[in-house]
Amino acid sequence: MTLNTYERCNPQMRGLDLLQKIRTDFIGIDTHYTLATAKRSKRHFLDSAASTLMMKTAQATAFEFLNHYSNTHSITHFSARISTEAYEWAHARILSFLHADPEDYTCIFLGSGSTSCFNRISKIFRDLKPDQNTVLISLMEHHSNDLPHRQHHDNVFHIPLEGEGRHMGHLNMIALEDLLQKYQGDVSYVAVTAASNVTGIINPIHEIAQLAHAYGAYVVVDGSQIVARQSVNVGHNVPHSRNIDAFIFSGHKVYAPGSPGVMVVRREVIQDVVPTNVGGGMVNRVFRQSYEVSPKLPDREEAGTPNILGAITLAAAIEVLDRIGMDIVSKEEERLLQMLLLGLQDIPEAIIYGSYDLSRYPRVATVAFNLAGFDHGLLATILNDYYNVAVRNDCFCAHPYVREMLLQELWDLDVLNDLNQDVFDHLDQEFIKARQGMVRVSLGLYTTERDIEALLAAICDLNSQHDFYAQQYSYQGNGVYRHNEFQPNHTSLFHPQDVVNFFLKNK
């Protein structure tokens, strides 16, 4: 049977086979560290919501391209033409992946993550609709999809979520419509995340778009947590009223560290807005007293020498995801997510945040939790030092959301039960800081059942030895704990200068 015949007969199996091969195709997946027990073991990397590991196939594509590297904006010599065409391919590849018609949308690379894109889109809408200074954002937003809107608009209001406290679900559509009615005629746009970076809960972005458009508002979507996990359709064969006006994500969350932020935006939104970032590549002609901005997109929005290497790396990673099939990626992730949630629910002391009714509030594979009796910083540090399980803790750049879910927990703490309101109001801020956060587990293509089993086993083990672990650590302030004896020298594990010295010595 030929490969083509095999692909036609077994397209799903082909994707599953490729997924299994790619699962080990990541730099750092076999990194080992020495633990507080003096045991050396392989790390379990469960921090993909912050940044993913580098896909080797994407890196290999980038390294091969470096043999031909040159700046873009020219087709005169071989390398310049290769660079220009490869960079154009990266734009087109991302539009195709997001089902964004190139006739209607353009892809723009900006900065080193989504933050630059959100700042830019906020300025675009400010200039496009100067008389509409109100922006509505969901309560669950990352700071990158919150603070830029506050910076560039007079009025920013948070849209409540369904449910309360630790059981909150996705954006409350009734509350959204109430706000759209209340500020009708003054709402420039609605900004929401497709999936929370804290709980993984997914928002119904197309329903949100339809409602916002009905009231004359645009829609901006933060897709950073969903692009590498589920299929996204920005606007292909979707009714115009349900299209997304701007879709933004960070390349470093799509298995391409070092890649730029991405803004996929409707051409009619951006075409006539004056660029704020000016320089080479975005002009047609420059005179002593004036200059002529190029009408061509994305050129007019990508001033200067672009991150060509990063864009190609990102597009290569997306090419691999597309070949696996996002339906297969999401099904496998859902299987592991179920395993993780069920395992945490079986631990009585575990407190899971966000509703875990997946039939009503679907999630991507990101889960935030706490363990009764352990501050979030202590729990995350023990998991690292004794079990080589890498998770993130604190508020994950989503302070309003996290604090809303934690409010009841602070009152439930045993130490507060006998305190009156006056004492609580004047409680040591360090006491609050140590408890005002969560531990977050987030999966990636490389996550396996063994990683989740290692996490759950570690939680059960440390939970049974609370007093022992508590005695091993000292509180450093600001939510940070340090082991009393185990003080690894991180510079001995890696320091850029040591690597340079090694290669120069062995050259």
C-alpha positions in Angstrom: 0.0 0.0 0.0 1.4 3.4 -1.0 1.6 6.3 1.5 -1.0 8.2 -0.4 -3.4 5.3 -0.3 -2.7 4.8 3.4 -3.5 8.4 4.0 -6.8 8.2 2.1 -7.9 5.0 3.9 -6.7 5.9 7.4 -6.6 9.7 7.7 -7.3 9.6 11.5 -4.8 6.8 12.2 -2.2 8.8 10.2 -2.8 11.7 12.5 -2.5 9.6 15.6 0.7 8.0 14.4 2.2 11.4 13.7 1.1 12.7 17.1 2.8 9.8 18.8 6.0 10.5 16.9 5.9 14.3 17.5 5.2 13.8 21.2 8.9 13.1 21.8 10.1 15.7 19.2 10.7 18.5 21.7 13.9 20.1 23.0 14.1 19.7 26.8 11.6 16.8 27.0 14.4 14.6 28.5 16.0 17.2 30.8 17.1 15.7 34.1 17.7 17.5 37.4 19.0 16.4 40.8 16.4 16.7 43.5 16.4 17.5 47.3 16.6 13.7 47.9 19.8 13.6 45.9 17.9 11.5 43.3 18.3 12.5 39.7 15.2 12.3 37.5 13.5 13.5 34.4 11.4 16.6 34.8 7.6 16.5 34.2 7.0 19.7 32.4 3.4 20.9 33.2 3.7 24.6 32.6 2.7 24.9 28.9 0.2 27.6 29.4 3.1 30.0 30.2 5.3 28.8 27.3 5.7 25.6 25.4 8.8 23.7 24.7 10.5 24.0 21.3 9.3 21.5 18.6 12.4 20.0 17.0 10.9 19.9 13.6 10.2 23.7 13.8 13.7 24.3 15.0 15.2 22.2 12.3 13.2 24.1 9.7 14.6 27.4 11.1 18.2 26.1 11.2 17.9 25.0 7.6 16.6 28.4 6.6 19.6 30.0 8.3 21.8 28.6 5.5 19.9 31.0 3.2 19.3 33.8 5.7 19.0 37.3 4.4 16.8 40.3 5.1 13.4 40.5 3.4 12.0 43.3 1.2 14.1 42.3 -1.8 14.1 39.6 -4.5 17.4 40.6 -6.2 19.7 37.9 -4.9 19.0 34.3 -4.1 19.0 34.6 -0.3 16.9 37.7 -0.3 14.2 36.1 -2.5 14.2 32.9 -0.3 13.8 35.0 2.9 11.1 37.1 1.4 9.1 34.2 0.1 9.5 32.2 3.3 8.3 35.1 5.3 5.3 35.5 3.1 4.6 31.7 3.4 4.6 32.1 7.2 1.9 34.8 7.0 -0.2 32.7 4.6 0.3 29.5 6.6 -1.2 31.1 9.7 -4.1 32.5 7.9 -4.9 29.1 6.5 -4.6 27.4 9.9 -7.1 29.9 11.4 -9.5 29.6 8.4 -9.1 33.3 7.7 -9.7 34.2 4.1 -6.7 36.3 2.9 -9.1 38.4 0.9 -10.8 39.5 4.2 -7.9 39.1 6.8 -4.3 40.0 7.1 -1.7 38.4 9.4 0.7 40.7 11.2 3.7 39.8 13.3 4.5 42.1 16.2 6.8 42.0 19.3 7.6 38.8 21.2 4.1 37.9 22.3 0.5 39.0 22.3 1.0 42.1 24.4 2.4 44.2 21.5 -0.6 43.1 19.4 -3.2 44.1 22.0 -1.6 47.5 22.4 -1.7 47.9 18.7 -5.3 46.8 18.2 -6.4 49.1 21.1 -4.8 52.1 19.4 -6.3 51.1 16.0 -9.8 51.1 17.4 -9.1 54.3 19.4 -8.2 56.0 16.1 -10.9 54.2 14.1 -13.7 55.1 16.5 -12.6 58.2 18.4 -16.1 59.0 19.7 -16.6 55.5 21.2 -14.4 55.3 24.3 -15.9 52.3 26.1 -14.4 48.8 26.0 -15.9 45.7 27.5 -13.6 42.9 28.7 -14.3 39.6 30.5 -13.3 39.2 34.1 -11.1 36.3 33.2 -8.6 38.2 31.0 -4.8 38.0 31.1 -3.3 41.4 31.8 -2.2 41.6 28.2 -5.9 41.7 27.2 -6.8 44.1 29.9 -4.2 46.8 30.6 -3.7 48.0 27.0 -7.4 48.8 26.8 -7.3 50.7 30.0 -4.3 52.6 28.7 -5.9 53.7 25.4 -9.6 54.1 26.3 -11.5 56.2 28.9 -13.9 53.5 30.1 -13.1 49.8 30.5 -15.7 47.6 32.2 -15.4 43.9 33.2 -18.1 41.5 32.1 -19.1 39.1 34.9 -18.9 35.4 34.5 -21.6 32.7 35.1 -21.5 31.2 38.6 -19.7 32.5 41.6 -16.4 32.2 43.4 -14.4 29.1 42.7 -17.2 27.6 40.6 -17.4 30.4 38.0 -17.9 29.3 34.3 -17.5 31.2 31.1 -18.6 34.8 30.2 -22.2 35.7 31.2 -23.9 36.4 27.9 -26.9 38.1 29.7 -24.5 40.4 31.6 -22.7 41.2 28.3 -25.9 42.2 26.6 -26.9 44.3 29.6 -23.6 46.2 29.3 -24.0 46.6 25.5 -27.4 48.1 26.1 -26.3 50.3 28.9 -23.5 51.8 26.9 -25.1 51.4 23.5 -23.4 53.7 20.9 -20.3 54.2 23.0 -18.8 50.6 23.0 -15.9 50.4 20.6 -15.2 46.7 21.0 -15.5 43.7 23.2 -12.3 41.9 24.2 -12.4 38.3 25.4 -10.1 35.3 25.7 -11.0 32.2 23.8 -9.8 30.1 26.8 -8.7 31.2 30.2 -5.0 30.9 31.0 -6.0 30.2 34.6 -8.8 27.6 34.4 -8.8 26.7 30.7 -12.5 27.4 30.5 -13.6 28.2 27.0 -15.7 31.2 26.0 -18.3 31.0 23.1 -16.4 33.5 21.0 -18.7 33.4 17.9 -21.8 33.9 20.0 -20.1 36.8 21.7 -19.2 38.3 18.3 -22.7 38.0 17.0 -24.1 39.8 20.1 -21.4 42.5 20.0 -21.9 43.1 16.3 -25.6 43.5 16.8 -24.8 46.5 19.0 -22.2 48.0 16.6 -19.2 46.8 18.5 -16.1 45.0 17.2 -14.7 41.8 18.8 -11.1 41.2 19.8 -10.2 37.6 20.8 -7.1 36.4 22.8 -6.4 33.1 21.2 -3.1 32.4 23.0 -4.4 29.4 25.0 -6.5 27.8 22.3 -4.5 28.0 19.1 -2.3 25.0 19.8 -5.1 22.9 21.3 -8.3 23.2 19.2 -9.4 24.1 15.7 -10.1 27.8 15.3 -12.3 29.3 12.6 -11.9 33.0 12.5 -14.2 33.6 9.6 -14.4 30.9 6.9 -17.9 29.9 6.0 -19.1 31.7 9.1 -22.0 34.2 8.9 -20.5 37.7 8.8 -22.2 38.6 12.0 -20.2 35.8 13.8 -16.8 36.6 12.4 -13.9 37.6 14.6 -12.6 41.1 13.9 -9.2 40.6 15.4 -7.6 37.3 16.7 -4.4 37.5 18.6 -2.0 34.9 20.0 1.6 34.4 21.2 3.9 32.2 19.1 5.8 31.0 22.1 2.7 29.2 23.2 2.6 27.2 20.0 5.9 25.2 20.3 8.0 28.0 18.8 9.9 29.9 21.6 11.5 33.1 20.2 8.7 33.6 17.7 6.6 36.9 17.5 3.1 37.7 18.5 0.5 37.3 15.9 -2.5 39.6 15.0 -5.0 38.3 12.4 -7.3 41.2 11.7 -10.0 42.1 9.2 -8.5 44.2 6.4 -11.4 46.7 6.5 -10.6 47.4 10.1 -6.9 48.2 9.6 -6.5 49.3 6.0 -7.0 53.0 6.5 -5.6 53.5 10.0 -2.3 55.4 10.2 0.4 53.1 11.5 2.0 54.1 14.8 5.2 52.1 14.3 7.1 53.7 11.4 10.4 53.0 9.7 11.9 51.0 6.9 9.7 48.6 4.9 6.3 50.4 5.6 6.7 53.2 3.2 6.7 53.6 -0.6 8.6 56.9 -0.8 10.2 59.3 1.7 10.9 63.0 1.1 12.6 65.6 3.2 9.3 66.9 4.6 7.0 64.0 4.2 6.6 60.3 3.5 4.1 58.0 1.8 2.9 55.0 3.7 2.6 51.8 1.7 -1.1 50.6 1.2 0.1 47.0 1.3 -0.7 44.8 4.2 1.0 43.5 6.3 4.0 45.6 5.2 2.5 48.9 6.5 2.2 47.4 10.0 5.6 45.7 10.2 8.1 48.5 10.2 11.8 47.6 10.3 13.5 44.2 10.0 11.0 41.6 11.0 11.6 38.5 13.1 11.9 36.4 10.0 13.4 33.4 11.8 10.8 33.4 14.5 7.9 33.7 12.1 9.2 30.7 10.0 9.7 28.7 13.2 6.1 29.4 14.2 4.7 28.6 10.8 6.6 25.3 10.7 5.1 24.3 14.1 1.7 25.2 12.8 2.3 23.1 9.7 2.9 20.1 11.9 -0.2 20.7 14.0 -2.2 20.9 10.8 -0.8 17.7 9.5 -1.7 15.9 12.8 -5.2 17.4 12.7 -6.5 19.7 15.4 -9.5 17.4 16.0 -7.0 14.6 17.0 -4.9 17.1 19.1 -8.0 18.2 21.0 -9.4 14.7 21.6 -6.1 13.5 23.0 -5.9 16.6 25.2 -9.5 16.1 26.4 -8.6 12.5 27.4 -5.7 13.6 29.5 -7.7 16.5 31.0 -10.4 14.1 32.2 -7.7 12.0 33.8 -6.2 15.0 35.5 -9.5 16.4 36.8 -10.8 13.0 38.0 -7.5 12.5 39.8 -7.6 15.8 41.6 -11.3 15.3 42.5 -10.3 12.1 44.2 -8.0 14.0 46.6 -10.3 15.5 49.3 -7.9 18.3 50.1 -7.6 19.5 46.5 -9.6 22.7 45.6 -10.2 23.0 41.9 -11.0 26.5 40.5 -13.5 27.2 37.8 -16.5 24.9 37.2 -15.4 21.5 36.2 -18.8 20.6 34.6 -17.2 20.0 31.2 -20.5 19.4 29.5 -21.6 23.0 30.3 -18.2 24.7 30.5 -15.6 23.0 28.3 -12.0 23.6 28.9 -8.6 23.3 27.3 -6.1 21.3 29.4 -5.3 23.9 32.0 -6.3 23.4 35.6 -5.7 25.7 38.7 -6.0 24.2 42.2 -4.9 24.5 45.8 -4.2 21.9 48.4 -5.6 22.6 51.9 -2.8 23.2 54.4 -0.3 24.3 51.8 0.3 27.8 50.5 0.5 27.9 46.7 4.2 28.9 46.7 5.1 26.1 49.1 3.2 23.4 47.2 4.7 24.4 43.8 8.2 24.5 45.3 7.8 21.0 47.0 6.6 19.6 43.7 9.7 20.9 42.0 12.3 20.1 44.7 11.2 16.6 45.6 9.3 15.3 42.6 10.7 17.2 39.6 7.1 18.3 38.6 7.3 21.8 37.0 4.1 23.8 37.6 3.4 27.5 37.9 1.9 29.3 40.9 0.6 32.7 41.9 -2.0 34.8 40.0 -0.8 34.1 36.4 -1.2 37.7 35.2 -4.9 37.5 35.8 -5.3 39.2 39.2 -9.0 40.2 39.1 -10.1 36.7 38.1 -7.9 34.8 40.6 -8.8 37.1 43.5 -12.5 36.7 42.7 -12.2 32.9 42.9 -10.1 33.1 46.1 -12.2 35.4 48.1 -14.1 32.7 50.0 -10.9 30.7 50.6 -9.4 33.5 52.7 -12.4 33.5 54.9 -12.4 29.7 55.1 -8.8 29.6 56.5 -8.8 28.2 60.0 -6.6 31.0 61.2 -9.3 33.5 60.3 -12.3 31.8 61.8 -11.9 33.6 65.1 -10.9 37.0 63.7 -13.3 39.9 63.4 -13.5 42.2 60.4 -11.2 44.9 61.9 -8.4 42.3 62.5 -8.9 40.9 58.9 -8.7 44.4 57.4 -5.3 45.0 59.1 -3.9 41.5 58.7 -0.3 41.3 57.7 -0.1 41.7 53.9 2.5 38.9 53.7 0.0 36.5 55.3 -2.4 37.4 52.5 0.1 37.2 49.7 1.2 33.7 50.7 -2.3 32.5 50.2 -3.5 34.7 47.4 -2.7 32.5 44.5 -3.1 29.0 43.0 -1.0 26.2 41.5 -1.6 25.7 37.8 -1.1 22.6 35.7 -1.1 22.9 31.9 -0.6 20.2 29.4 1.0 20.2 25.9 1.5 17.8 23.0 4.4 16.2 24.9 2.3 15.5 28.0 1.8 11.8 28.8 -0.2 9.8 31.2 3.0 9.2 33.2 3.3 13.0 33.7 -0.2 13.2 35.2 0.4 10.1 37.3 3.6 11.6 38.6 1.8 14.8 39.6 -1.1 13.0 41.3 1.2 10.6 43.2 3.3 13.5 44.3 0.3 15.4 45.7 -0.9 12.4 47.6 2.6 11.7 49.0 3.3 15.3 50.1 -0.2 15.6 51.5 0.4 12.7 53.8 3.7 14.2 55.0 2.6 17.8 55.6 4.6 18.4 58.8 7.8 17.0 57.4 7.7 19.2 54.3 6.6 22.3 56.3 9.7 21.9 58.4 12.0 21.8 55.4 11.2 25.3 54.2 11.4 28.9 55.2 9.2 31.7 54.0 11.1 34.4 52.1 8.2 36.8 51.6 6.2 37.7 48.6 4.8 34.2 48.4 8.2 32.5 48.0 9.5 29.5 49.9 13.1 28.2 50.1 14.4 24.8 51.2 16.6 25.1 54.3 19.3 22.9 52.9 18.7 22.2 49.3 20.0 25.2 47.4 20.8 24.2 43.8 23.2 26.4 41.9 21.2 27.2 38.8 24.1 28.8 37.0 26.0 25.5 37.2 23.1 23.9 35.2 23.2 26.6 32.5 24.9 29.9 32.0 25.2 31.5 28.5 28.8 32.5 29.1 29.8 28.9 29.9 28.3 27.7 26.7 30.2 30.4 24.7 33.4 29.5 26.5 32.9 25.8 25.8 32.4 26.3 22.0 35.3 28.7 21.7 37.6 26.4 23.6 36.6 23.4 21.4 36.6 25.4 18.1 
